Amino acid sequence: MGRCIKVPLKDGENIRRKLKEDGLLDRTRSVVVEGDHLLIPVEGNIEGYETLERDLPPLNCRETNYRRMVDVPGELVGLLPTSYDLIGDLAVIKLDERLLPYAEELAEAIMKANPRLRSVALDHGVKGEMRVRDLEILRGENKTATLHTEFGVTMEVDPSLVYFNPRLANERKRVADMVLEGELIADMFAGVGPFPLVICRHARPRRIYAIDINPEAVRIMERNIRRNKFQEIIVPILGDAREEMRSLPPLDRIIMNLPQMADEFLDSALSALKVGGVIHLYRILERDALEGFQDSLVSRAASWGFIISLETVRELKTYSPTMSVYSFDVKLIALG
Ligand SMILES: C[S@@+](CC[C@H](N)C(=O)[O-])C[C@H]1O[C@@H](n2cnc3c(N)ncnc32)[C@H](O)[C@@H]1O
C-alpha cells in the first residue's frame, strides 16, 4: 500500500510533471488510469488533492500494459487504444489522429510490453478490393511478413500484401469443429488460407477449394499449404470467386469472409451448394439493420429459387460505435 492522489484525466499529465519537478512523485510505483481519473503515486502529503491509499503496481516488475509506460498529455490518455492486433511477431495498432505525434513513443512502449515482438506498425486502414492494409513501420525491423500460429497451424502472413484478421481465430475453429469427415468445401475469399488450414488441422474434409483474387494471397497460401502438408486436400485457386465457383463440384460447406459485401456473391454460393449444405457468411452491419438484413437474405435467396434458413446468427466483434461484424450460418433447405 502506498499513498497516491486521484486527479481528473485531463489534468493528470500536468500534475504528474509538476510533482516530478517538485520531487514529490513516487518513482517506484506506476501511474494507473481509473475511469476518468489518474491515480498518481506520491511521496509525503500533497495538499489540495483527493489522497488515497492504494496498491499501485511497482515499476520494477515487468510492465505488460503499454498504456502505463507512455507519457502523453492527460487529455489524450483516454484515446490510447486498449488493444492492438498481434500477428506473429508484428503488432498492428490503429491510432486516433491526435495521438499520431506520439506514435513512435507508443510503439516503443508496445515493444517493451511484448519482448517477443520484432516490429510495430501503424495501421492507416484497409484499402481496395483486396482489402490490403496500408501499414507504416514505427519501431523495430522494417518488415511486415511474419509467421503466425493459430490453433496449432503456423502460417505465413503479410498484412501489407494480404488481408488477415487474427481476431477471427475462434470463429475459424468454430467452423472447423462443424466439419464432417469427407466434406467438400469452398472458401470463396481465402486470403492466405487460415480457414482451410485450421479446418484441415482439426477435421477431415475431402477437399477444400480456396479461392482468392489477389495473386499475393494465393502465392502465400500455396506456401502455407506446403508448410502444413495439406497439398492433398487444399486446392488454391487464383481468380474471381463468382467465376471460379461455377466449375466446382456440389459442395457441403462454403465460407464467405468478405464482410463488406459477401451477400453480393450469395447467388453464386447457393448455386454451388448441395441441399442440406451450409454457408458461413460474414457481414459488417449497422446493429439496427440486422433484422432487415436477415429478412433480405431469405427473400433474395427465394427470388433465385433457394429456400434457406438462418441456423445461427452471431455478433462476432464491434466494428464501429454503431456497427458490428456478424456471422450467419445459412442452410440450404430446398430448391424452390
Ligand atoms: C476479408 S479478406 C478474408 C481473408 C481470409 N478469409 C481471412 O480470414 O483472413 C477477403 C479476401 O477476399 C479477396 N477477394 C475480394 N474480392 C474477391 C473476389 N471477387 N473473388 C475472390 N476473392 C476476392 C481479397 O483479396 C481478400 O484476400
The ligand as an SDF file (V2000), in Angstrom:
LIG
                    3D

 27 29  0  0  0  0  0  0  0  0999 V2000
  -11.5970  -10.1390  -45.6180 C   0  0  0  0  0  0  0  0  0  0  0  0
  -10.3860  -10.9860  -46.5710 S   0  0  0  0  0  0  0  0  0  0  0  0
  -10.5440  -12.6040  -45.8830 C   0  0  0  0  0  0  0  0  0  0  0  0
   -9.2650  -13.3550  -45.8250 C   0  0  0  0  0  0  0  0  0  0  0  0
   -9.3140  -14.6810  -45.0720 C   0  0  0  0  0  0  0  0  0  0  0  0
  -10.5310  -15.4190  -45.2990 N   0  0  0  0  0  0  0  0  0  0  0  0
   -9.0790  -14.4960  -43.5800 C   0  0  0  0  0  0  0  0  0  0  0  0
   -9.8940  -14.9710  -42.7870 O   0  0  0  0  0  0  0  0  0  0  0  0
   -8.0650  -13.9270  -43.1860 O   0  0  0  0  0  0  0  0  0  0  0  0
  -11.1910  -11.0670  -48.1110 C   0  0  0  0  0  0  0  0  0  0  0  0
  -10.3530  -11.6800  -49.2280 C   0  0  0  0  0  0  0  0  0  0  0  0
  -11.1970  -11.7600  -50.3850 O   0  0  0  0  0  0  0  0  0  0  0  0
  -10.4250  -11.4860  -51.5360 C   0  0  0  0  0  0  0  0  0  0  0  0
  -11.3760  -11.0880  -52.6010 N   0  0  0  0  0  0  0  0  0  0  0  0
  -12.0130   -9.9020  -52.7560 C   0  0  0  0  0  0  0  0  0  0  0  0
  -12.8520   -9.9600  -53.8160 N   0  0  0  0  0  0  0  0  0  0  0  0
  -12.7460  -11.2170  -54.3260 C   0  0  0  0  0  0  0  0  0  0  0  0
  -13.3780  -11.9010  -55.4010 C   0  0  0  0  0  0  0  0  0  0  0  0
  -14.2680  -11.2840  -56.1950 N   0  0  0  0  0  0  0  0  0  0  0  0
  -13.0510  -13.1790  -55.6330 N   0  0  0  0  0  0  0  0  0  0  0  0
  -12.1450  -13.8240  -54.8440 C   0  0  0  0  0  0  0  0  0  0  0  0
  -11.5050  -13.2250  -53.8130 N   0  0  0  0  0  0  0  0  0  0  0  0
  -11.8040  -11.9420  -53.5480 C   0  0  0  0  0  0  0  0  0  0  0  0
   -9.4410  -10.4180  -51.1060 C   0  0  0  0  0  0  0  0  0  0  0  0
   -8.3040  -10.4310  -51.9310 O   0  0  0  0  0  0  0  0  0  0  0  0
   -9.1490  -10.8490  -49.6400 C   0  0  0  0  0  0  0  0  0  0  0  0
   -7.9890  -11.6420  -49.5640 O   0  0  0  0  0  0  0  0  0  0  0  0
  1  2  1  0
  2  3  1  0
  2 10  1  0
  3  4  1  0
  4  5  1  0
  5  6  1  0
  5  7  1  0
  7  8  2  0
  7  9  1  0
 10 11  1  0
 11 12  1  0
 11 26  1  0
 12 13  1  0
 13 14  1  0
 13 24  1  0
 14 15  1  0
 14 23  1  0
 15 16  2  0
 16 17  1  0
 17 18  1  0
 17 23  2  0
 18 19  1  0
 18 20  2  0
 20 21  1  0
 21 22  2  0
 22 23  1  0
 24 25  1  0
 24 26  1  0
 26 27  1  0
M  CHG  2   2   1   9  -1
M  END
$$$$
